[in-house]
Amino acid sequence: MPDRLPAARPRRRGARRPSESRAMTGLWNTVAVVFGIVMAFPIYWMILTTVKSNGDLLAQNPAFWPKRFDFSSYKTIFDDPDFLGNLRNTAIITIGSVLAGLVVGFLAAVAVARFRFRGRNPFIVAILIVQMVPLLSIAIPLYIVLNKAGLYDQFLGVIVAYLVFTIPYVVWTLRSFIVNIPVELDEAAMVDGCTRWGAFFRIILPLSLPGLVTTGVYAWIQAWNEFVLANTLLSSNSKRTSMVWLSFYSSSPTHGADYGSQMAGALLVSLPVIILFVIFQRRVASGLTAGAVKG
């Protein structure tokens, strides 16, 4: 007697057919492509503006592809005597504030995540509140304090001022990474003979590297793009940051109508941030998922 064919399994209620799944996948892929085009179009238009001639820029009907490429906007930017110097100033201030913020903020995050002390919860709430305060509201108080301390119009003064928003961000972000590291690893290391500092350098620091990279990249972006404090605390043209330079360049009567050079300056100023993000893209993505479990 031939074997019976296996009975077909009843389709679960709510289960989608393969054709429905393919249709939904295609729909969401289309939505993602449209969203990506909308988000990328301003960047494309900015790059396109830098290689257009003034005639194409001021034409009544905008062209989505130039008739000829004109790179004179970049020559105009590099001919400006303050551009490279102000870009160097931005790099110095950003590196100083990010390194100082990571060192101080990481140690504070370890203390908040690993130790129980009086005032711990109010301290965490205070860190969150500080991040909500706009920089414009503390620009004048910082100016008064730094001016009395002799740090006005000094790189060190701007680095200290940037720590106001760098350290709270680093503490709040790294705390979630450190909380995800089991305390048992620290205890096992100390049982094997490590001191508290030995457990910190052998256990906590290596396991927190993805979080440090992620936090460092975003702190770099914040410091690099900062304008209010740099414009308030630096008065010399030779000590301005690139964001302040770009603001003065765009509003000057000489370059006010030169939209190509303005866009070229904006692109060159933002290029270091883009390159940094592309280099550390995988580490940033892994760091975000590593610190998103609990906190």
Sequence and secondary structure as in RCSB ss.txt:
>XXXX:A:sequence
MPDRLPAARPRRRGARRPSESRAMTGLWNTVAVVFGIVMAFPIYWMILTTVKSNGDLLAQNPAFWPKRFDFSSYK
TIFDDPDFLGNLRNTAIITIGSVLAGLVVGFLAAVAVARFRFRGRNPFIVAILIVQMVPLLSIAIPLYIVLNKAG
LYDQFLGVIVAYLVFTIPYVVWTLRSFIVNIPVELDEAAMVDGCTRWGAFFRIILPLSLPGLVTTGVYAWIQAWN
EFVLANTLLSSNSKRTSMVWLSFYSSSPTHGADYGSQMAGALLVSLPVIILFVIFQRRVASGLTAGAVKG
>XXXX:A:secstr
            TT   HHHHHHHHHHHHHHHHHHHHHHHHHHHHHHHHHTS HHHHT SS  SS SS   HHHH
HHHHSTTHHHHHHHHHHHHHHHHHHHHHHHHHHHHHHHH   TTHHHHHHHHHHHHHS GGGGHHHHHHHHHHTT
 TTSHHHHHHHHHHHHHHHHHHHHHHHHHTS HHHHHHHHHTT  HHHHIIIIIHHHTHHHHHHHHHHHHHHHHT
  HHHHHH   GGG  HHHHHHHHHHSTTTTT HHHHHHHHHHHHHHHHHHHHHTHHHHHHHHHHTSS  
